[in-house]
Amino acid sequence: MDPDNQIIRGTWISLGALVLAGAVACSSGGGGPQVTLIDDMEGAPASPIPWVPPTGQPPGSWFVQTDCTENDRIFPRPWTVPGGGWSYDELPAPHETFPGVISTHAARLRTTEPLSGVWGAVMGVDLLPEIPKLGPDGPLAAAPPVTGPGCRQPTTRDYDGETVDLSAFTGITFWAMADPSGLHAIRVRVRDQNTDPRGGLCNSEKPESDDDCYNDFTFPLVLTDTFTRYTVDFSRMHQDPSWGVRPDTEVPDLQHVYAIAFQADLPSCAFSKIEICAGPGPPSFALDFRIDDLYLVNRTP
């Protein structure tokens, strides 16, 4: 392997000789951008990500979520569901990301049964650990019932967590694909202190409500059926203008970021506080997509 392209967990590599492919591409002079690894997806199940936070704190880990009524229809299942917890998916065949770098696993979110009448599903990475708050019966997010009618929808208010400063980076780059049988449209999301309830801004008037929260800064992508590289610049991410608390800034607050996520939404809907769907009723749908080798793009002088 060329030592200039060698990837060491928690460090950066030079991309000057690489061509960025996919729906979103970028280029730069002066030797090209550099990247910092968030996760290569080759770790053990439920292990922390290899990225080293700039604060020196322990790194975070992956999460998955859908409407709690259908927690048992996605895989990996949320940790709040018995038998749930994160795991990386072994690829049917290894593939090359950067020259000489062979990937054998990816982050994968799929439905085991079609979702029906819910907003969709998301998988993402918390950049610092989430520490569950304790209630009288243990962790709040694990309070029964955890799935089915009448279930309790977990919220980030169930956790203690801090933000990280990503102002040294301009965006993210990663490889992704969707199975032909599932949705191909996803949204890349940045959850900052303006949109996460833990920030205390989106729910300042109603601290016990998430109604105006989670209107994250997003960028839409349509994935292909094979692994393709995508690069998304933070400056091109925007909120949905139709709902939620919207800060004065039109871009994410990079100094205070909680998580980066990848979401598949209910088709034919405008995802907002009240979902507006085409047709006589919300459709059922399946999803199956993978994210591989996720990096931050370093800001160059």
N, C-alpha and C positions, 0 to 999 in steps of 0.2 A: 504494500500500500504506500502511496506517495505520502511522506510525512507531512506535507502541506495540507493534505486532506484528511489526516487522521482525526478521528473524533474521540475525545476523552470526555467522560461524563462530567458535566458541570463546567466545561470550557467551551471555547469557540473555535470555529474553523474558517478558513478563507474560502470565499465563493467566487473569486475573480474569474476562474476558468469555466464556471458553470452557466448554463443557459436556463433561465427560469421559464417553466412551461405551465400551461393551465389557463383557467378563465381570467386570472388576475396575474399580471406579470410586471416585473420592474427590472431596472438595470441602473447601474451607476458607474461612474468613472473612478479613477484613482485606485485601481486594484479591486473594485467591486465591494459589495457589502460583506459583512461578517455576521455570523450567527452564534447564538448561545443555546445550547441544548436544554429543552424542558424535559422531554422524555423520548427515549428510543423504543419504548414499549417492550423491552426484552427483560424486564424485571419480574420478580416473583409475584404471585397473586397478592393483592392488598398491600403491596409494598409502597413506600413513599416514592415520589418521582425523583430522578437523579439530579434535577436542577438544584443548585445551591442558592438560596435566597440572599440578596445583598445585605440583609440584616444579620446574617449568620444564624438565623433561627432554623429549626428543622423544616424540611420541605413538606409540602402538602401531598395530596393524593387525588385519585379520580373519584367521580361520583356519577350516578345516574338517577333520573327522575322522570316520572310521568304522573298523571293524575292518580291519586292514591287508590281510586276505585279499580284501577287496572294495573297495579304494581306487579301482579303475578303474570302479566302478559309480555313483559320485556325481559331481556337478558343482556348483560348481568342484571340481576334484580337489585333494587335499592337495599342498602344494609338494614333498613327498618323491617324488611320482609324476612321471615324465617328462611334460612338457606341463602340469603342474599349476600352481596359483597362483590367487590371488584375483582376481575380477572382479565388478563390479556388473552387475545385469541390467536391461536397458532394458524398461520397462513397455509392455504392448500399447497402453495409453492413459494419458496423464497423469492424475493425480488430485490433489485439494486436501487438504492436511493441515491446518495452521493456516490461518485465513482469509487468502486472498491468496497463500498459499505453494503452488506447484505442484510436485509431484514427478514426475520422469521416469524415475528409476531406483530400485531397491531391492536389498537383500541377498537373494539367493535360493539355497536349497539344494534340490537335486532329485536323484532317482535317474535314471540313464540305463538301468539294468536293475534289476529288483527285488533287494533285499537278501534274503539267505537265511541263517537260523541265526545272525545276529549281533545285537548289542544295539541297533543303530540308527545314527543319524548326528547330528552336531552342527555348528553353525556359531556362532562367537562372536568377540568382539573382545578382544584383549589390550590393556590400557590403557597399558602401556609396551612398548617393543620387546622381543622375545625374540631373544637372541643365541645362535646355535647353538654348542655346544661342539664342539671339533675332536677327532677321533680319528685313528688312523694313516692312514685312507683318506678324510679330509675330515670334514664335519659328521656327527655321530653319527646324527642322524635321517634322513640320506640314505643310510646304509649299505645296500647291496643285501642280499637282494632286497627290493623295496619293495611288492610286491603278490603275491597268490597264496599257495598253501600254503607254509608255512615262512618267511613274511615276518617281518621284524622290526617289532614294533609300536612306533612312536615314543612317547615319554613326555616330559613337561615337564622331566624330569631331564636331557634332552639339551640343555637351554638354560640360559643365565644370564638371570635376569630379576628385577625388583624389584616390590614391591607399591606401591599408591597409597592415599592416605587419602581415603575417600569419606564420612567422618563428617559432612560438611557437607550431605549429601543424604539424603533419606528413601526414595527408590526410583527407578524408571525409568518412562518413558512412551514409547510407540511405536505405530506402526500395523503391522498384520499381516494376512495372509490365507493360506489354503491352497487349492491347486487341488482341485476336486471329486474328482479321480481318486486323490488321495493321502491320507495320514494328516492328521487335523485336530488331534489331541491332541499338544501339545508341553509341555515344561517349561522355564521360565525359570530360569537357574542363576547363582549367584554363587560364584566360586571364590576362596577366601581362603587365608590362610597355614595354616589348620587342615586344609584338604582338598587343597591342591596339594602334590605331593612336594617342590617347591622350598622350601616352608616348613619342612621338616624335622621336622614334628610327627606327621603321619599315618604316616610311615615311620621314626620315631625308632629303633625296635627292629630294623628291616630296611631300611637306607638304600638298598639296591639293588632294593627291591621296591615295587611300587605297589598291592599287594593290598588294603591298607586305605585307599587314597587315592581321591580323586575322588568321595567321597560329599558332593557339594556341597550348599549350601543352595538349595532349588528351590521353585518355585510352578507348579502345573499350570494350563494354559489349553486351551480347545477353540476353535480358530480358525473363523471363518466363511469363506464363499467369496468375500467382497469385503473390501476394506480396512476394518478396524475399529480404533478406537483402544483401547489397553489401558494401564492404569497399575497397576504392581505395587509394593507397599510392601515394603521390605527386612524389616520386622518380621514379615511374614506368610510368610517363606520358612523352610523347615525341612529338616533332613536326613532321609534314610531311617533309621528307628530299628533296622533289622534287620541292619546290617552296618557295617564300617569304623570308623575312629577318630572318636569323637564328643566334641567339647570340652564343657566345663562350660556354656558359653553356648548358648542355644537359638536364637540369631540369628547372622547373619554377623558376622565381625570386620571392621567397616567401615573400620577404620584400616589394614588390611592386605589389600587386594583385588588379585588378579592379573587376573581376567577376568570378563566377563559373557557368557553364552552362551545358545543356544536349541537344545534337543535334542528329537528325535523318537525314541521308544523302540519296540522290537519290540512289536507288539500282543500282548495276552493274556499278558504276562509281568510278574512282579515283578522289576524291575531291581535286582539286588543282586550280591554277590560271586559267587553261584551263581544263574544265571537259572532261574526256575521257570516253565515255560510250560504253558498249557492245551493239551489235545489230544495226538495221538500224536507230534507233533514240532513244532519251531519253524516258523512260517509264513513264506512269502516276502511281502514287502510293498514298496510304493512310497511315496515321499514327495515333496512339492513344495510348499514354503511360502516366503513372502517376509516380510521385516522391513524396515520403512521408517521414516525420520526418528526416530532413537533419541535420547532425552534423559534426563538425570538430573533428578530433581525436587529443587529446592533446599529445604533445611530453613529454615523461616521462624521468626523470633523468637517 
